[in-house]
Amino acid sequence: MAHHILDMPADSDRVRELRIGDTVTLRRTLYGIRDATLIHMFDRGRRTRLDLRGHAVIHTAPNVHRVAPSPEAPVGYAPFCIGTTTSMRMERFTADLMRREGVRIIIGKGGMGPQTQAAFAEQGGAYLAIVGGAAALETTWIERIEDVDLDDLHPESLWRFAIRDFGPLLVGMDAQGGSLFAEVQRDVASRRDAVIASLEEAR
């Protein structure tokens, strides 16, 4: 297992080097996105002025405070609690997010499925996992909110965060077809089948 430090944005070749079980720390820039953002971007035809090419997105609808614009809060928002939400319900958007917007990395919790795995293999992407309940820690890795778009969807706006050593995060899915989540599902199914078989034998 290896640890990778990525100064975002990153190209597909660099992301293809990641393997499940590796850890990653991200630097410079991270984008926040969630269900409503994706629905408006891909189901309702809206476009963003923010450039996501080569970047990572985190599945979040952050708790932020409105503040007076300043060098520390250039768009009038300060991060208060940047938590992560479950990723699987956003599965259908991964391929378009990567092809149209150029996203390389998705950060979330719970993993994603075969559509995402196929998009990672085709485009060169990876899924980085965060344990649920780590929002307080995640927030310390965010220096400021640099920009925001689609803010009528608040808090499911499209956020650009300036980050400092965001991680380490676990590579849960990679571009080579690896998925820690699929491995867990196979292990659980195998154990379940063994238990059922043993119960039937005991009858």
PEZIQUI-V580128 format. One record per residue. N is the residue number from 1. SS is DSSP state (hx for helix, st for strand, lp for the rest). PSI is psi in whole degrees, 0 to 359 (* if undefined). Layout:
# PEZIQUI-V580128
<<N SS PSI> <N SS PSI>>
This chain:
# PEZIQUI-V580128
<<1 lp 143> <2 lp 158> <3 st 134> <4 st 138> <5 st 120> <6 st 120> <7 st 106> <8 lp 144> <9 lp 162> <10 lp 148> <11 lp 169> <12 hx 326> <13 hx 319> <14 hx 319> <15 hx 327> <16 hx 344> <17 lp 341> <18 lp 143> <19 lp 149> <20 lp 139> <21 lp 339> <22 lp 165> <23 st 155> <24 st 138> <25 st 128> <26 st 147> <27 st 157> <28 st 287> <29 st 142> <30 st 143> <31 st 140> <32 st 135> <33 st 156> <34 lp 187> <35 hx 304> <36 hx 321> <37 hx 311> <38 hx 319> <39 hx 316> <40 hx 324> <41 hx 322> <42 hx 333> <43 hx 333> <44 lp 7> <45 lp 18> <46 lp 149> <47 lp 154> <48 lp 148> <49 lp 351> <50 lp 143> <51 lp 108> <52 lp 2> <53 lp 123> <54 lp 4> <55 lp 172> <56 st 145> <57 st 146> <58 st 134> <59 st 103> <60 lp 152> <61 lp 90> <62 lp 152> <63 st 115> <64 st 162> <65 st 137> <66 st 130> <67 lp 168> <68 lp 135> <69 lp 140> <70 st 174> <71 lp 330> <72 lp 340> <73 st 71> <74 lp 335> <75 lp 14> <76 lp 22> <77 st 140> <78 st 137> <79 st 134> <80 st 309> <81 st 111> <82 lp 87> <83 lp 169> <84 lp 140> <85 lp 167> <86 st 135> <87 lp 332> <88 hx 326> <89 hx 350> <90 hx 14> <91 hx 316> <92 hx 349> <93 hx 350> <94 hx 312> <95 hx 315> <96 hx 322> <97 hx 323> <98 hx 315> <99 hx 311> <100 hx 319> <101 hx 348> <102 lp 15> <103 lp 142> <104 lp 327> <105 st 139> <106 st 134> <107 st 132> <108 st 198> <109 st 150> <110 lp 348> <111 lp 176> <112 lp 182> <113 lp 201> <114 hx 329> <115 hx 318> <116 hx 318> <117 hx 318> <118 hx 320> <119 hx 321> <120 hx 317> <121 hx 319> <122 hx 316> <123 hx 342> <124 lp 76> <125 lp 174> <126 st 156> <127 st 127> <128 st 128> <129 st 142> <130 lp 138> <131 lp 137> <132 lp 146> <133 lp 8> <134 lp 19> <135 hx 320> <136 hx 319> <137 hx 314> <138 hx 319> <139 hx 329> <140 hx 342> <141 lp 354> <142 st 122> <143 st 319> <144 st 164> <145 st 112> <146 st 328> <147 st 164> <148 st 143> <149 st 164> <150 lp 43> <151 hx 355> <152 hx 347> <153 hx 6> <154 lp 133> <155 lp 4> <156 lp 41> <157 lp 177> <158 st 115> <159 st 142> <160 st 117> <161 st 139> <162 st 126> <163 st 157> <164 st 111> <165 st 62> <166 st 98> <167 st 190> <168 st 144> <169 st 149> <170 st 132> <171 st 109> <172 st 335> <173 st 141> <174 lp 179> <175 lp 356> <176 lp 8> <177 lp 2> <178 lp 140> <179 st 114> <180 hx 328> <181 hx 319> <182 hx 323> <183 hx 317> <184 hx 318> <185 hx 319> <186 hx 320> <187 hx 317> <188 hx 316> <189 hx 320> <190 hx 317> <191 hx 320> <192 hx 314> <193 hx 323> <194 hx 319> <195 hx 316> <196 hx 318> <197 hx 319> <198 hx 324> <199 hx 320> <200 hx 323> <201 hx 329> <202 lp 352> <203 lp *>>
